[in-house]
């Protein structure tokens, strides 16, 4: 019984050392971005945005509010288009 406890303790310590090693390595060797990309946090202010859509139309509904964070691929508006309704 005493021998089993020692093995478990050794395994737990080994796992902790491995996790600490991975964390230290990732802090010392951060992933580098390509030369044409910049990383940062903040806000982009503006009131004019150019959007391209497949069909012409008018905005029927906005799906996000002012200040809502958006991600790539997220729908921010719903268009009302005669061409789209015809399909």
Secondary structure, 3 states (H helix, E strand, C coil): CHHHHHHHHHHHHHHHHHHHHHHHHHHHCCCCCCCCCCCCCCCCCCCCCCCCCCCCCEEEEECCCCCCCCCCCCCCEEEECHHHHHC
